[in-house]
Amino acid sequence: MRLKVSYKVNSISIGYRMTVLSLLKEAIRRSDVAYYTCLFEINRKEMKPFTTAVYLKDFNYCENKINLSELTITISASNECMIHLFNGLQQLAIYQTSGETWIRTDMELVKEDKIRTSSVLFSTRSPILVEDRSGKPLHPIDENYEKEINYYAALKARKFAKRELYQLLRITPVSMKKTVIKETNSTYRKSSGHSPFLYYTAYRGLLKIEGHPEDLQLIYLLGIGKRNAQSFGLLDLVKEEVE
C-alpha cells in the first residue's frame, strides 16, 4: 500500500525534504520507539524501507522560503514500516516545525500496482538522484548511469528481500529533464563556511525499465537511485509493456 497525507502549511524552507523526513521520523518514533531506534540510531547510515514524494499546492518562491497553501506527501514503504508510519501520522494531526504549524487535512491509503511483466514504463513522482562513487551526478544517458542504478537496486534486494537481483536492470530514458534540488541539514550548516545549502542534480520524467518483475516491484515499492527517504526516486507505473 501507499499512503498519502496532506497538511495545510503557510510556509516551508526551500530545503523542505529534510523537514518532511523529520515528520516521518517523529511518526515512527511515536508508533514504536524500539523500531525508530533501530532504523535511525543503530542503523543510522543504512538505507530506509520507504521512499517519498512531496506535492506543493499553490506555491511560490520567496528567497529561501516557499509560500503555499498545502503539501501532500506520498509514501511507499515496506509493510512493517508502513504500519508504524500510519499509526504515528494518525497522532500528528498538528505538527510544529521551524515556527510553522502544519494542520493535517487528509490521510488515505492508496492501493499499489502489481507488476507482472519484465518491461515497464515508469514516471517519476519524485526526481531520481544517481551519482557515481565520487559523488558526481550522472545524466540518464551517461554510460555509468545504468551501472549505478543496478548498484543501488542490488543493495535494496540484499537488505530488504534477502537476495540478489534476479537479473540486471536495463534503463531506457524516454523523456527526462534535469532538476537541481537545494537542501540543507544541521551537520552541513555547521561544516560549511560558504553556503547553507547542498545542491543535488536529479532527473524527472519518463523512463522504461526492463528486469525481473519481482525486482521491478521492489524498486517500485522502495524507490530507485539514492536518498529515497529524502523524497528522491519514487516511481509511478504508467504501463506494462506487452512482451
Number of C-alpha atoms within 10 A of each C-alpha: 14 19 19 18 19 21 20 18 18 16 22 21 19 19 20 19 23 16 19 20 16 14 19 22 19 19 22 26 19 18 20 14 13 10 16 20 14 11 20 16 11 11 12 11 9 11 20 21 21 22 28 29 24 22 14 16 14 11 15 13 13 11 8 11 14 18 18 17 14 20 23 19 18 23 26 25 22 17 13 10 17 20 13 21 25 21 15 21 22 16 13 17 15 15 15 11 13 9 8 12 15 21 17 20 14 12 18 12 14 13 9 15 14 12 19 14 18 18 22 21 19 21 22 22 21 25 27 27 25 28 19 13 8 6 9 11 17 19 19 24 12 10 10 14 19 18 16 18 23 19 15 17 24 21 16 24 18 12 14 15 14 10 12 15 22 13 14 18 22 14 19 15 17 13 13 19 13 14 14 11 16 17 19 19 14 8 8 14 14 9 10 11 8 7 10 16 17 14 11 17 18 25 24 21 18 21 19 19 19 19 19 19 17 19 24 24 18 20 19 23 23 26 31 26 23 20 17 23 25 22 27 27 30 29 28 18 17 15 14 16 14 8 6
